[in-house]
Structure formats: structure tokens, C-alpha cells
Amino acid sequence: LPPGLAEVTGKEFGANLSRERTDMLDTGVLIWLVDSYDTDRAKVQADPLYSRLKVKTEGRDIYLENEELVGAATSFITPLSLPFLLDRLVPQLTAAVDGNPATAVQRAAT
């Protein structure tokens, strides 16, 4: 976890971050689980604080939609869903960390 994020989340699964702490999202890869791929991705990408982070400028962010199978597979890990998730998420992770911001992280196939 990025420095300080463990203190924010504590023992909880997640936490709310103020916009002023957007810097805590600057990680090697950031996976967003969103309600609407197009709408929420556009909102996040347009945020002036987020748009300055290296995770965004270097194309290391991935968006998964909650209602799509890949997004659901991140929440309900089972012996059957894990291979499905890995088959779709690994190519996205590979694209995100290849060191070339021009490499687009494609939306996961469902």
C-alpha cells in the first residue's frame, strides 16, 4: 500500500479519501471498480487532482464495471471465478505496467 493508506483504512476493507489526499492513489497500478465504465471513467479521468498523478499520466489505471462479470469476479472470488478473473485481468495489468503510457489498457472482455 502507498504510505499512509494503511492508517486511513485501518482494519477495514476500504475507506473514503478526501480529494486533498488523492496523492495516496498514486500506486504502481490502480484498479477502479465502477458502476458505469464510460461515465465513471470519464469523471475520474477529468478530475484535476487525479489527472496529475503518475498512475494516470502513465496509463497505469484499470477500470472494471461492477455489473460486468470481470468486476463481479473481483468481489466474489471462488475456485471457479479466479481463473476467469485472471484470464481477463492479467492482460490489462500487463498493458498498464509495460512502461509505455501510449499502450491503452483495453476494457476486459466479458
C-alpha positions in Angstrom: 0.0 0.0 0.0 1.1 3.6 -0.6 2.5 5.3 2.5 -0.3 6.4 4.8 -3.1 4.4 3.2 -2.9 1.6 5.8 -3.6 4.2 8.5 -6.6 5.5 6.6 -8.2 2.1 6.1 -7.2 0.6 9.4 -8.7 -2.9 9.7 -11.5 -2.1 7.3 -11.8 -3.3 3.7 -11.8 0.2 2.4 -12.1 3.9 3.3 -13.1 7.2 2.0 -10.3 9.6 0.9 -10.8 13.3 0.7 -9.9 14.9 -2.6 -6.9 16.5 -1.0 -5.5 13.0 -0.3 -5.7 11.9 -4.0 -2.0 11.5 -3.8 -2.5 8.3 -1.9 -3.9 6.7 -5.1 -0.5 7.1 -6.9 0.4 3.4 -6.9 2.1 1.0 -9.3 -1.3 0.1 -10.7 -4.8 1.3 -9.6 -7.9 -0.8 -10.3 -11.1 1.1 -10.1 -14.3 -0.9 -9.6 -17.0 1.5 -11.0 -20.8 1.4 -11.6 -20.6 2.7 -15.1 -17.4 2.1 -17.1 -17.9 5.1 -19.5 -19.4 7.6 -17.2 -17.3 7.0 -14.1 -14.1 6.5 -16.0 -14.7 9.9 -17.7 -15.3 11.6 -14.3 -12.2 10.1 -12.7 -10.0 10.9 -15.8 -11.3 14.6 -15.8 -10.6 15.2 -12.1 -7.8 17.8 -12.0 -6.1 16.3 -8.9 -6.2 12.8 -10.2 -5.1 13.8 -13.7 -1.7 15.0 -12.2 -0.9 11.6 -10.7 1.7 9.4 -12.4 -0.7 6.4 -12.2 -3.0 8.4 -14.6 -0.4 10.1 -16.8 1.5 6.8 -17.3 -1.7 4.9 -18.1 -1.5 2.6 -15.1 -5.2 2.7 -14.1 -7.7 0.0 -14.9 -11.5 0.3 -14.8 -13.8 -2.6 -14.1 -17.5 -2.3 -14.1 -19.4 -3.7 -11.1 -22.1 -5.3 -13.1 -19.9 -7.0 -15.7 -18.6 -10.4 -15.0 -15.0 -9.3 -14.5 -16.0 -6.7 -12.0 -18.2 -9.2 -10.1 -15.4 -11.7 -10.1 -13.2 -9.3 -8.1 -15.9 -9.3 -5.4 -16.8 -13.0 -5.3 -13.6 -14.9 -5.5 -14.3 -18.6 -5.8 -12.3 -21.5 -7.3 -14.4 -21.1 -10.5 -14.2 -17.3 -10.7 -10.5 -16.9 -10.1 -9.3 -18.4 -13.4 -11.9 -16.3 -15.2 -10.7 -13.2 -13.5 -7.0 -13.9 -14.1 -7.6 -14.7 -17.7 -9.1 -11.2 -18.2 -7.2 -9.1 -15.7 -3.6 -10.2 -16.4 -3.6 -8.7 -20.0 -4.9 -5.4 -18.5 -2.2 -5.5 -15.8 0.4 -6.3 -18.4 -0.7 -3.3 -20.5 -0.8 -1.0 -17.5 2.7 -1.7 -16.3 4.6 -2.0 -19.6 6.2 1.4 -19.1 4.7 2.9 -22.2 1.9 5.4 -21.5 0.7 5.1 -25.1 -0.3 1.5 -24.5 -4.1 1.5 -24.0 -5.5 -0.7 -21.2 -8.3 -2.3 -23.1 -11.7 -2.9 -21.4 -11.8 -6.5 -20.1 -13.6 -9.0 -22.3 -16.7 -10.4 -20.6 
